[in-house]
């Protein structure tokens, strides 16, 4: 098991950074945490479960 946060930091740069840096996209820094949460749901296959719980 890896020790340290390097893998997590790298994943954040890839997942969130790619979305925040899209051409023509405008994001506020204070909303980046919400975007990160949604990206994590999508990439961890929890997207459908999350939205199903919101509809209930």
MOSULMO-V45236 format. One record per backbone hydrogen bond with DSSP energy under -1.0 kcal/mol. CO is the residue of the C=O (numbers start at 1). NH is the residue of the N-H. E is the energy in kcal/mol with one decimal. If there is no record, write none. Layout:
CO,NH,E
CO,NH,E
This chain:
5,9,-2.9
6,10,-2.3
7,11,-2.1
8,12,-2.4
9,13,-2.2
10,14,-2.0
11,15,-3.2
12,16,-1.8
12,17,-1.3
14,18,-1.2
16,20,-2.7
17,21,-1.8
19,22,-1.1
22,25,-1.8
28,31,-1.5
29,32,-1.3
31,35,-2.0
32,36,-2.6
33,37,-2.0
34,38,-2.1
35,39,-2.6
36,40,-2.4
37,41,-2.1
38,42,-2.2
39,43,-2.7
40,44,-1.4
41,46,-2.3
41,47,-1.0
42,45,-1.2
46,50,-2.5
47,51,-2.2
48,52,-2.2
49,53,-1.9
50,54,-1.3
51,55,-1.5
52,56,-1.0
